[in-house]
Amino acid sequence: MAEIVNLRRARKRAERDAAAERAAHNRVLHGTPKAERTLIAARKELSERALDQHRLETGEGE
């Protein structure tokens, strides 16, 4: 014998599952907070500046 399914509950469960999938996709796309992005950018800039300060100028490229 078949199991009785409440269609309203099944519809709501499907909507919740779809919403959870969309939320997971959005977390991947927009996952990093602004503070973390600025911190990463600042660290990258600092390391690039430190690297440029230790560069040797040879004058051969000109």
Residue pairs with C-beta under 8 A, 6 or more apart in sequence:
32 40
